[in-house]
């Protein structure tokens, strides 16, 4: 089966910023994404969880988008304008998709 190269962008951000981020992505042509709850983790400030060990961490989400490689810079510029002033992590990875016309 033929596969096509794509980019997987995952953005972890505070839940109150989810709508602003997804609206920004949509405005810049990213119409497909998935929003997942973030249960906990560990970072510069130590371990945290949704159960309230660190108050601000209780409302984190991850927004995942798979896009064509040539659209990556546009997505990152738009997303960074939302993420730069808030708690957030942006990761980018290579992936392959089967139905390229959907991305």
C-alpha positions as CSV (number, residue, x, y, z in Angstrom):
1,X,0.0,0.0,0.0
2,X,1.3,3.4,-0.9
3,X,2.0,5.9,1.9
4,X,2.6,9.7,1.8
5,X,4.8,11.8,4.0
6,X,3.1,14.1,6.5
7,X,3.9,16.0,9.7
8,X,2.3,15.4,13.1
9,X,2.1,18.5,15.2
10,X,1.0,18.0,18.9
11,X,0.4,21.1,21.0
12,X,-0.2,20.8,24.8
13,X,-1.8,23.9,26.1
14,X,-4.0,25.1,29.0
15,X,-7.6,24.1,28.4
16,X,-9.0,27.7,28.4
17,X,-6.9,28.4,25.3
18,X,-8.2,25.4,23.4
19,X,-10.8,27.3,21.5
20,X,-8.5,30.1,20.6
21,X,-5.9,27.6,19.3
22,X,-8.4,25.5,17.3
23,X,-10.0,28.7,15.8
24,X,-6.6,29.9,14.8
25,X,-5.7,26.6,13.2
26,X,-9.0,26.5,11.3
27,X,-8.5,30.1,10.1
28,X,-5.1,29.1,8.7
29,X,-6.5,26.1,6.8
30,X,-6.1,23.3,9.3
31,X,-9.5,21.7,9.4
32,X,-8.6,18.4,10.8
33,X,-7.4,18.0,14.4
34,X,-8.0,16.0,17.5
35,X,-8.3,17.4,21.1
36,X,-7.3,15.0,23.9
37,X,-7.3,15.5,27.7
38,X,-3.9,15.6,29.4
39,X,-3.9,13.6,32.6
40,X,-0.6,14.7,34.1
41,X,3.2,14.7,33.5
42,X,6.4,16.2,34.7
43,X,8.2,19.4,33.7
44,X,10.5,22.1,35.0
45,X,8.3,22.6,38.0
46,X,8.1,18.9,38.8
47,X,5.3,16.3,38.6
48,X,1.7,17.5,38.2
49,X,-1.6,15.8,37.6
50,X,-5.2,16.7,36.7
51,X,-6.3,15.9,40.2
52,X,-4.9,19.2,41.4
53,X,-1.4,18.7,42.6
54,X,-0.6,21.8,40.7
55,X,-3.6,24.0,40.2
56,X,-2.8,25.4,36.7
57,X,-2.1,21.9,35.3
58,X,-5.6,20.6,35.9
59,X,-6.8,22.0,32.7
60,X,-4.4,20.9,30.0
61,X,-5.3,19.5,26.6
62,X,-3.4,18.3,23.6
63,X,-4.3,19.3,20.1
64,X,-3.0,17.0,17.4
65,X,-3.0,17.8,13.7
66,X,-1.6,15.9,10.8
67,X,-0.7,18.1,7.8
68,X,1.2,18.1,4.6
69,X,4.9,19.1,5.1
70,X,4.6,22.2,3.0
71,X,2.0,23.6,5.4
72,X,4.1,23.2,8.5
73,X,5.6,26.7,8.7
74,X,2.2,28.4,8.4
75,X,0.7,26.2,11.1
76,X,3.6,26.8,13.5
77,X,3.6,30.6,13.0
78,X,-0.2,30.7,13.7
79,X,0.0,28.4,16.7
80,X,2.9,30.1,18.3
81,X,1.0,33.4,18.5
82,X,-1.4,31.6,20.8
83,X,1.0,29.4,22.7
84,X,3.9,31.9,23.3
85,X,2.3,33.7,26.3
86,X,0.9,30.5,28.0
87,X,2.0,27.2,29.4
88,X,2.5,25.0,26.3
89,X,4.6,22.5,24.5
90,X,4.8,22.1,20.7
91,X,6.2,18.9,19.2
92,X,6.6,18.0,15.5
93,X,7.2,14.6,14.1
94,X,7.3,12.9,10.8
95,X,4.6,10.4,9.9
96,X,3.0,8.7,6.9
97,X,-0.6,8.6,5.8
98,X,-2.5,6.4,3.5
99,X,-5.0,8.9,2.1
100,X,-3.0,12.0,1.3
101,X,-6.0,13.9,-0.2
102,X,-7.5,14.2,3.3
103,X,-4.5,16.3,4.6
